[in-house]
Amino acid sequence: MKTTISTKGQVTIPKHLRDRLGLRPGTALEFSEENGRLVARKAETDRDPVAAVTGILNSLDVDTYLEETRGPAE
């Protein structure tokens, strides 16, 4: 796959690669040069561990969950 550098020095990472690598808006990348190649890696961040997992599960309806685990309310 090929992309072009914009006049601002920006490139677009193809969607299938962003999805496969878990690159989301706001993901920090580190760039380096290795043997004449440009290499991008996800940057290590000091993210809050709770914030890192917030929103990764499907939403949960508490009433439905309680009914499924305890039975119907009396």
Kinemage of the C-alpha trace (Angstrom):
@kinemage 1
@onewidth
@group {chain A} dominant
@subgroup {mainchain}
@vectorlist {calphas} color= white
{ca met a 1} P 0.000 0.000 0.000
{ca lys a 2} L 1.141 3.490 -0.738
{ca thr a 3} L 0.396 6.893 0.746
{ca thr a 4} L 1.607 10.403 0.058
{ca ile a 5} L 3.048 12.868 2.532
{ca ser a 6} L 0.987 16.070 2.651
{ca thr a 7} L 2.513 19.541 2.524
{ca lys a 8} L 2.202 19.569 6.336
{ca gly a 9} L 4.194 16.337 6.621
{ca gln a 10} L 1.114 14.252 7.441
{ca val a 11} L 0.263 10.758 6.220
{ca thr a 12} L -2.875 8.653 6.495
{ca ile a 13} L -2.503 5.203 8.030
{ca pro a 14} L -4.811 2.832 6.117
{ca lys a 15} L -7.961 1.917 8.063
{ca his a 16} L -7.372 -1.841 8.031
{ca leu a 17} L -3.958 -1.287 9.668
{ca arg a 18} L -5.381 1.149 12.245
{ca asp a 19} L -8.069 -1.388 13.133
{ca arg a 20} L -5.669 -4.341 13.246
{ca leu a 21} L -3.149 -2.464 15.402
{ca gly a 22} L -5.693 -0.774 17.669
{ca leu a 23} L -4.702 2.750 16.628
{ca arg a 24} L -7.414 5.161 17.704
{ca pro a 25} L -7.602 8.953 17.596
{ca gly a 26} L -5.237 10.248 20.261
{ca thr a 27} L -2.910 7.220 20.129
{ca ala a 28} L 0.664 8.478 20.575
{ca leu a 29} L 3.257 7.114 18.148
{ca glu a 30} L 7.041 7.167 18.340
{ca phe a 31} L 8.992 7.348 15.083
{ca ser a 32} L 12.500 6.056 14.469
{ca glu a 33} L 14.756 5.163 11.576
{ca glu a 34} L 16.024 1.606 11.235
{ca asn a 35} L 18.227 0.641 8.301
{ca gly a 36} L 16.855 3.446 6.130
{ca arg a 37} L 13.220 2.697 6.997
{ca leu a 38} L 10.768 4.824 8.920
{ca val a 39} L 9.353 2.820 11.831
{ca ala a 40} L 6.344 3.878 13.918
{ca arg a 41} L 5.536 2.277 17.276
{ca lys a 42} L 2.833 2.947 19.838
{ca ala a 43} L 4.402 5.191 22.453
{ca glu a 44} L 4.550 4.040 26.044
{ca thr a 45} L 2.310 6.316 28.076
{ca asp a 46} L 1.636 6.830 31.755
{ca arg a 47} L -2.086 6.357 31.298
{ca asp a 48} L -4.337 5.810 34.240
{ca pro a 49} L -5.102 2.053 34.281
{ca val a 50} L -8.800 2.692 34.886
{ca ala a 51} L -9.000 5.122 31.966
{ca ala a 52} L -7.230 2.572 29.765
{ca val a 53} L -10.086 0.067 30.143
{ca thr a 54} L -13.042 2.441 30.417
{ca gly a 55} L -15.575 1.745 27.699
{ca ile a 56} L -14.117 -1.531 26.372
{ca leu a 57} L -17.062 -3.654 27.510
{ca asn a 58} L -20.531 -3.576 26.032
{ca ser a 59} L -22.957 -1.465 27.999
{ca leu a 60} L -24.753 -3.383 30.738
{ca asp a 61} L -28.331 -2.891 31.848
{ca val a 62} L -28.197 -3.464 35.614
{ca asp a 63} L -31.870 -4.436 35.953
{ca thr a 64} L -31.550 -7.072 33.210
{ca tyr a 65} L -28.357 -8.431 34.758
{ca leu a 66} L -29.929 -8.718 38.215
{ca glu a 67} L -32.995 -10.443 36.804
{ca glu a 68} L -30.809 -12.909 34.890
{ca thr a 69} L -28.659 -13.706 37.929
{ca arg a 70} L -31.271 -13.521 40.751
{ca gly a 71} L -34.550 -14.157 38.973
{ca pro a 72} L -37.532 -11.841 38.649
{ca ala a 73} L -38.103 -9.233 41.348
{ca glu a 74} L -40.891 -10.104 43.764
